[in-house]
């Protein structure tokens, strides 16, 4: 029985009872806070009266962004003006009731607003205050503006990736923001760690998450190779293998896999061929080996290739679109998607990529309307009144 079925109907949420103040915008911070919400925390998203920038990102239905929904489902929405004294007082009172605060303003913004960790810690010594920024909270690059594509370039990731594109000299365009998702996930892990430490010490702390350093964690081999003058040996170049109607990705990462692949393509003699018989030899002659693999694959359809490779235990996949990937029966088996309702209708969001046998990790079913919870939170913290707290613009830079 899959874990998704084991916790079906379970109401247990690992972070139930925790309160989070989410000041973040765009992707990294909201992704982090969305994970906290899925785990059961009460996440209060603080916005201006116009709403944060991702509310306008397509796809839009009746003015509602499903991208915003993917990043913010399950959160309450409160509108505050962080530049006004009343707005600051509202934050201080909320912080006194909170367990976690997430923000991704440029370093110094929360200090200028007098809402930084040093000022809120006396209000609530148990507060775990997570700051996400491009380069970290201090240092010579700290105040530089940073978005994911800039961090991809600054971290060396783009040039490292280029080194695996034979014949290319220009770095790729950036369309998928790895740095945001990776950094948000590290923020989530750091917060979970701080919560555990708080159970022993009773104290909160300030967490400083750097997008630059988060992105560098993806360059495991390259980071080590860059430290030494010795030229690294050639590496296998895993890439598309042509079929009669498309491409497949084949990964040969062990002796057993290599031997099985040679059997599939009808070249068992290559197992003892000096060009391919050892891993070191295959690295030097990788292109020749893959030319032989393509000589086998080109006359066959993608499906036929995958059937043969799968039967031999060779790791392989077709190159799929996201739509094709989402239609995979494996994701249905895992219950990887949940339906969410907002004012524009229904849409699907991806669940957390892990399951827990003793806790429900699925997201909420509805999206909050901008400012929906402002009045209730004002009343809770003793700022109830007829006039709402006015809102202004405080731009995040990550």
N, C-alpha and C positions, 0 to 999 in steps of 0.2 A: 504494500500500500504506500503510495507516495506521501511525502510529508504534507503536501497541499491538501490531501484528503484527511490526514490525521488531525489537522487542526480545524477542519471545517466545522463551523458552529461554535468554535471556541471564542469566548469574549475576552480572554486574557490578552493584555497588551503589555509588552515588556517595560515600556516607559509610561504607563498609565499613572496619572497623578503629578507628572512633571509639567511645569509651565515654561514655555519658550517665548522670548520676544525676538521677532525676526525683523531686522531692519534692512535686510539685504535685497538686492535687485539683480536683474539679469539671470545668470545661470548658477554660478558656483555656490553662493550663499543660499539661494532658494532651493537648490538641489539638496544641500546639507539639511536644511530645515524641513524639507518634504520628507526626508528619511526619518527624521525625528517624529514627524506627525504620523507616518505610517506605523511607527513603533508605539504609538499611543499617547505621545505627549500632546498637550494643549499648546498649539503654536499660534501666536498672535502676530499677524503680519502688520507692521506699521507702514502706512503709505500716506502720500499726499492726496489732496482732493482729486487730482487728475489720475491717480493710480500710477503704479510703476511702469517702466517702459515696455516690459514684455506683454502687457495687456493689449498692445497694438500689433503684436506679431502675428502674421498669418500662420495657419488657416484661421480665418475669422468667420463666425456665424452669428448674425445679429449683433455684431460688435464684440463678441466674446472670443478670445483667443484660446485655442486648445493647447498651444505651446505653454502659455501661462498656466493653464489648468494642469498640464503634466508636471509643472514645477511647483505648484502651489495648492494642489488639492488637499483638503483636510485642514486648512489653516483658517483661523478667524481673521477678519479684516477690520482694522481700526484706522481711522484717518486722524492724523495729528500734524500740527505745525511745529516742527522741531526747533524753529527759530524763535518761537514765541515763548514767553516765560510760563504761560499756562501749559503749553505743550511739553516743555521740559519737566515741569512739575508732574504732569501725568506720567511721563516716562519714569521719573524717580519713584513714584508711588507704585507703578507696575513692577519696576525692578525689585522693589521690596518684597513682592509676592512671587517672583520668578526664580526658577532654577538655572536657566540658561539664557544667554543673549547671543545672537548671531548678527554680525554686521560686516559689510564689505565695502564701506566707504574708503576713500583714499586715506592713508595714515595721516592723522592730525585733525580730520573732520570732527570726529566724536569728541576730541579734546576741546576744539573750539566751541562746540555746542555744550560743553561742560557735562557731557554724558559718557565720558571715557571710563575705563575700568577703575582708575584710581579714585574717581569721584563716586562711582556707584558701589564700590566694595564696602565702604563704611555703612552705606544704606542696607546692604545685604552681603555679609561676609561669605555666605555660602554660594554666591552667584558664580556660575561658570560662564565666562565672557569670551566668546570666540570671535577673533578678528581675522578675516580673510582678505589678503591683499596681494598685489602683483609680486612684490619683492620682499615682503616682510615689513614689520612696523618700524624698524630702525635701519640705519645704514645709508650709504651714499646714493642708493637707488630707490629708497623707500617711498619718496614722494612722486616718483615718475608715474604718469598715467599708464594703466595696463589693462589690456583685454586679451583674451585667449590667443588670437593670432600673433600678437606681439610677443607673448610669452613663448609660443611655439618657436618663433625665430630666435629669441634671446637665449633659450635653453640649449640650443644646438640640435634640437629634435629635427627640425626641418632639414638641416644639412646632413645629419646622420641618416635620415630617410633617403635623401637624394643619393647617398653613396651606394644604395642598393638598387638604383635605377640605371642600368648600363646605357651609356650613350647620352645621358641627360646632363646638362650643366646648369639648368635653371630650377630653383626650388619649386615645389608644387604650390598651387593655390590652397588656401585654407577654407574649407567649408564645414568641417565638423570640429567642434571645439573641445578637444580632448582635455585641455588644461582645466577647463571649468568643471567638468564632471569628476576628474581625478582629484582636484583640489577640494571640491565639496565632499567627496567621499572620505578624504583624509580628515577633513574637519569633523565629520560625523564620528570617525574612529577616535579622534582625540577627545571629543566631548564624552563619548562613552567611557573612555579611560579616566577622564577627570571625575565623572560621576562615581566610578568605583573607588577612586582615591578619596573622594569626599566622604564615603561611608566609613573610612578609617580615620580621617583627620577632622572631619566636620567643616572643612574649609573649601571654598571655591578657589578659582584661579583664572588667570588670563591665558588664553591660548592664541598663539600667533602662527597662522598658517600661511605659507608662502606659495604662490602659484609657480614661481620659478623653480623652487626646490621640488615641488610636487611633480612638475613636468620632467625634471631630471631623473626621477625614479623610473621613468619608462626607458631610459637609455642604459640599461644594466650593463651590457657588454661594451658599449661604446664608451661609457664612463671609465671603465677599467682600461680599455685600450688607449684612451687619450692620455693616460698618465705615463706611458712608457715610449721610449724612442724606437724600440724594435718594431718593425713593420709587422702588423698582425697577419696571420695566414689568411688566404681566401676563405670566405664563408659560403655555405650553400645559399643560393639565391632562390628562395621559394617564391614562385610567381605563377601566372596563368599557363596552363598546359592546354594547347589547342585541341578541340574535338571537331567533329563534322558540323556541329551546330552551336558551338560556344566554347567555353573554357571550364576547366576544373582546376582546383588547387590540390596538389598532392604534396604531402609532407613526409620526407624520409629522414627520420631522426634516430634510428637505431639499426643495428646490424640485422635484426630480425625483419624489420620493415623493408630494408634494402633487399634482402634475399627474397622476401615475398613479392616485392614489386618486380624483380627480375623474372620470377616465375610467371607473373601475370603478362608481361610484355613479350614473353618467349625468348628471353636472353639469359637462361641459367648459366651460360658460359661466362657471363660478365662477373659472376660471383667470385671467380678465381682470376679474372683479368687483372693484371697489375695496375691498370689505370683506375680500377674501382674497388679492389678487394679490401682496402682499408679505408677508414673514415678520412685519414689525411690525404690519401690518394684521390678519393672522390672529391674532396674540396678543390684539389688542383684541376680536376677534369670534370667539374660539375656540368658545364655547358654541354660537353660531349655526351654525358650520360642522359641529360634531359632531352637532347636532340633524339636520342634513341627512344626515349619514352614517348615523345611526340610522334615519332614514326609509327608507333603502335596506336596512339590515341586518335590521330587525325581522321582515319576512315570510320571511326565509331561515333555514335551519338554520345552526348554527355551522359544520358541515362545508362547507356550500355557500359560506358567506362566506369561509372560509379558502381554498377552491379558487380562488375569483375573485380574492381579494387576492394569493395566492401567484403566480398566473399573471401578474399585473401587477407583481410585484416589490415589493409593499407589505409591510413587516414587520408580522406579526400572529401571534397565538397564541390558542388557546382557554385559558380559565382551568382549569387542571388540578389535581387533587389530587397529593400526593406519590406515591401509588401509581400514578396514571396517568402521571406523569412518569417513574417508574422503569421503566415498561413501554415507553418510547419506544425504537424500534429503533435510534435514534442512539446511545443509551447501550450497547446490546448491541454495536453496531459498534465503539464506543470501548473496550469491555471495562471499563466504568466501575465494576463491582461485583466483589467477590471473596467467596468463601465462607470462613467461619471456623468452627472447631470449639471449643467449650468443654464443660464438664461437663453443660451443659443441652442440647447438641445442636449443630446447625449454624444459622448465620444469615449474612446478607450485610452487608458493610460497603462504604462508598464508598471507592474508591481516591483517591489524590491527583488533583487535577483537571488535571494536566499530564503529558505523556509526554516521554520523552527517548530519542533514537535510540541513545544509547550506554550507557544505564543502565536497570536494572530498577527501577521505582518501586512495584511491587505490595507489599501488606502480607504479613505472616506468615499462616500457615494455621491456627494454633492459639493459644489463650489460655492464659496461665500461671495455675496455681492459686495462690491467696494464699499467699505464703511459700515457693513451690516452690523457689526458688533460694537461700534463706537459708543453708542448710548449706554449699553449694558455695562461696558467696562468703565465708563465715566462714573456710572452710579456705584459700581463696586468700590472704586478708589476714592469716592467722596467728592467727585467733581461734577455731579449731576446738575443740570440746568437746562433752560430752554435753548440757549444758543450753543451750537456745537463748537468744539475747539477748531479755530480756523486752521487751514493747512497752507503750506508753502512748498517751495521746491528746494530739496537738498540733494544734489546730484551725486550718485555713486560713480566711481571710476573703475570698477573691476567687474 
